[in-house]
Amino acid sequence: MNAHPSRAHLRSVVATLAVASTLALAAAAGCDSRQEPDLPSVQEKLRETHIYGQSKLRIGVATNEPMMGELHNGAHVGFDVEIARYIAASLGYEGDQRLEFVSVSTEDRIPALQGGTVDLVVSSFSITEERKKLVSFAGPYFVTTQEVMVPIRLRDRVRTIEDLRDPAYKICTSGGSTTEAELEKHQVRALVVKDVGDCVAGIRAGRYDAVSSDETILAGFLARFPTEFQIVDMPFGTSELLGVGVPIGDPALRDLVAYFLDKSYRQGRDGQASPWQTAYNRTLGPWLPAEKRQPQPLDVPKLVDFDDKAPRR
């Protein structure tokens, strides 16, 4: 028997090895195709937004909601304003020279976004299914409830939703708010004005008897007039999820705002001093009966933060 392999046998071995090598390469290629593609960076996502290249970021805020959004001695202050500043700085608009606050009333928030008057709205903006047909939301960044505030003289007489239905009392709320719809749902006839501040001024002037709004907004007015009012906890049964309003045609900007809200949330979960917690402690914290924590934002994209893609030296 011949000890040396024949040429035919060698050709067969080489062919087998070639096929095996080809299959191995194909398998490796298949594995590579199943690997997740590189995540987009914040900078790449920013280039997709309508704000890219703008010299200033315009954010709609309230100017007469103490502790939330207020114009005090020419400066914008409040919890919503603090959150707005954090988002602006995260997007690259740090400092008042890069940021323009625009006063928006409750009923003006959606038109301001749709008309391009503002780039974002951070103004006690409750997320609802109806509103999501008109604008986009990032968040929530706060969970609150609907409450009622009455003057001290009525604190023992207006205690329940049934009391609010009494035609002897004039109930006030702001137009275009979720509170307006909730009062209607509970068959409470309300007098609608432009802002909650108008309701409070009306109560102090004797025109109204009670005001209903988000707990956060009412807490601000209670802080301003602590000896004149009392907040009454009523079982409306709904929680308000406050979100940042974004133009519906700019999903990239919505994603970026959601990403940075989530970044603050994760910092808080890790035990760090988060921007959200700092803002809360400086504004609402001392005036709310129960301590709050930042809620987890929804629909947060996976992104690489700014320079994380840069090679390390």
Solvent accessible surface area in square Angstrom, and as a share of the most:
residue,aa,sasa,rsa
1,M,244,1.09
2,N,119,0.61
3,A,98,0.76
4,H,143,0.64
5,P,75,0.47
6,S,65,0.42
7,R,198,0.72
8,A,61,0.47
9,H,103,0.46
10,L,91,0.45
11,R,159,0.58
12,S,61,0.39
13,V,63,0.36
14,V,97,0.56
15,A,55,0.42
16,T,86,0.50
17,L,115,0.57
18,A,54,0.42
19,V,87,0.50
20,A,52,0.40
21,S,59,0.38
22,T,86,0.50
23,L,117,0.58
24,A,62,0.48
25,L,124,0.62
26,A,60,0.46
27,A,62,0.48
28,A,52,0.40
29,A,59,0.46
30,G,23,0.22
31,C,65,0.39
32,D,87,0.45
33,S,91,0.59
34,R,177,0.65
35,Q,121,0.54
36,E,140,0.63
37,P,115,0.72
38,D,131,0.68
39,L,67,0.33
40,P,55,0.34
41,S,6,0.04
42,V,0,0.00
43,Q,57,0.25
44,E,69,0.31
45,K,29,0.12
46,L,17,0.09
47,R,132,0.48
48,E,115,0.51
49,T,10,0.06
50,H,83,0.37
51,I,0,0.00
52,Y,112,0.43
53,G,73,0.70
54,Q,49,0.22
55,S,85,0.55
56,K,89,0.38
57,L,0,0.00
58,R,68,0.25
59,I,0,0.00
60,G,0,0.00
61,V,0,0.00
62,A,6,0.05
63,T,33,0.19
64,N,55,0.28
65,E,10,0.05
66,P,6,0.04
67,M,42,0.19
68,M,0,0.00
69,G,0,0.00
70,E,24,0.11
71,L,90,0.45
72,H,101,0.45
73,N,143,0.73
74,G,69,0.66
75,A,49,0.38
76,H,35,0.16
77,V,63,0.36
78,G,5,0.05
79,F,0,0.00
80,D,1,0.01
81,V,1,0.01
82,E,40,0.18
83,I,2,0.01
84,A,0,0.00
85,R,80,0.29
86,Y,38,0.15
87,I,0,0.00
88,A,1,0.00
89,A,38,0.30
90,S,19,0.12
91,L,3,0.02
92,G,41,0.39
93,Y,11,0.04
94,E,122,0.55
95,G,35,0.33
96,D,95,0.49
97,Q,127,0.57
98,R,79,0.29
99,L,14,0.07
100,E,74,0.33
101,F,32,0.13
102,V,30,0.17
103,S,71,0.46
104,V,10,0.06
105,S,12,0.08
106,T,19,0.11
107,E,80,0.36
108,D,54,0.28
109,R,10,0.04
110,I,31,0.16
111,P,75,0.47
112,A,9,0.07
113,L,4,0.02
114,Q,108,0.48
115,G,64,0.62
116,G,38,0.36
117,T,74,0.43
118,V,1,0.01
119,D,0,0.00
120,L,0,0.00
121,V,0,0.00
122,V,0,0.00
123,S,4,0.02
124,S,6,0.04
125,F,1,0.00
126,S,2,0.01
127,I,39,0.20
128,T,39,0.23
129,E,125,0.56
130,E,114,0.51
131,R,21,0.08
132,K,91,0.38
133,K,135,0.57
134,L,82,0.41
135,V,1,0.00
136,S,19,0.12
137,F,19,0.08
138,A,0,0.00
139,G,6,0.05
140,P,6,0.04
141,Y,0,0.00
142,F,1,0.01
143,V,54,0.31
144,T,1,0.00
145,T,46,0.27
146,Q,3,0.01
147,E,13,0.06
148,V,0,0.00
149,M,0,0.00
150,V,0,0.00
151,P,12,0.08
152,I,56,0.28
153,R,138,0.50
154,L,1,0.01
155,R,101,0.37
156,D,122,0.63
157,R,142,0.52
158,V,0,0.00
159,R,105,0.38
160,T,65,0.38
161,I,19,0.10
162,E,112,0.50
163,D,39,0.20
164,L,3,0.02
165,R,88,0.32
166,D,57,0.29
167,P,130,0.82
168,A,76,0.59
169,Y,37,0.14
170,K,111,0.47
171,I,1,0.01
172,C,0,0.00
173,T,1,0.00
174,S,4,0.02
175,G,3,0.03
176,G,43,0.42
177,S,19,0.12
178,T,25,0.15
179,T,4,0.02
180,E,57,0.25
181,A,64,0.49
182,E,17,0.08
183,L,1,0.00
184,E,131,0.59
185,K,130,0.55
186,H,33,0.15
187,Q,128,0.57
188,V,5,0.03
189,R,196,0.71
190,A,25,0.20
191,L,58,0.29
192,V,72,0.42
193,V,33,0.19
194,K,96,0.41
195,D,20,0.10
196,V,3,0.02
197,G,13,0.13
198,D,59,0.31
199,C,0,0.00
200,V,3,0.01
201,A,55,0.43
202,G,0,0.00
203,I,8,0.04
204,R,129,0.47
205,A,67,0.52
206,G,57,0.54
207,R,133,0.48
208,Y,30,0.11
209,D,23,0.12
210,A,0,0.00
211,V,0,0.00
212,S,0,0.00
213,S,6,0.04
214,D,8,0.04
215,E,18,0.08
216,T,0,0.00
217,I,11,0.06
218,L,0,0.00
219,A,1,0.00
220,G,0,0.00
221,F,5,0.02
222,L,37,0.18
223,A,20,0.16
224,R,112,0.41
225,F,35,0.15
226,P,73,0.46
227,T,119,0.69
228,E,64,0.29
229,F,7,0.03
230,Q,54,0.24
231,I,44,0.22
232,V,3,0.01
233,D,114,0.59
234,M,6,0.03
235,P,108,0.68
236,F,11,0.04
237,G,78,0.75
238,T,46,0.27
239,S,70,0.45
240,E,15,0.07
241,L,63,0.31
242,L,0,0.00
243,G,0,0.00
244,V,0,0.00
245,G,0,0.00
246,V,0,0.00
247,P,24,0.15
248,I,95,0.48
249,G,70,0.67
250,D,10,0.05
251,P,92,0.58
252,A,6,0.05
253,L,0,0.00
254,R,36,0.13
255,D,30,0.15
256,L,0,0.00
257,V,0,0.00
258,A,0,0.00
259,Y,19,0.07
260,F,5,0.02
261,L,2,0.01
262,D,15,0.08
263,K,63,0.27
264,S,1,0.01
265,Y,25,0.09
266,R,108,0.39
267,Q,47,0.21
268,G,38,0.37
269,R,171,0.62
270,D,103,0.53
271,G,69,0.67
272,Q,102,0.45
273,A,97,0.75
274,S,3,0.02
275,P,42,0.27
276,W,3,0.01
277,Q,33,0.15
278,T,60,0.35
279,A,2,0.02
280,Y,5,0.02
281,N,87,0.45
282,R,163,0.59
283,T,12,0.07
284,L,0,0.00
285,G,21,0.20
286,P,98,0.62
287,W,99,0.35
288,L,15,0.07
289,P,123,0.77
290,A,61,0.48
291,E,121,0.54
292,K,45,0.19
293,R,157,0.57
294,Q,20,0.09
295,P,25,0.16
296,Q,109,0.48
297,P,6,0.04
298,L,107,0.53
299,D,120,0.62
300,V,46,0.26
301,P,31,0.19
302,K,147,0.62
303,L,16,0.08
304,V,29,0.17
305,D,24,0.12
306,F,73,0.30
307,D,106,0.55
308,D,77,0.40
309,K,94,0.40
310,A,50,0.39
311,P,125,0.79
312,R,190,0.69
313,R,289,1.05
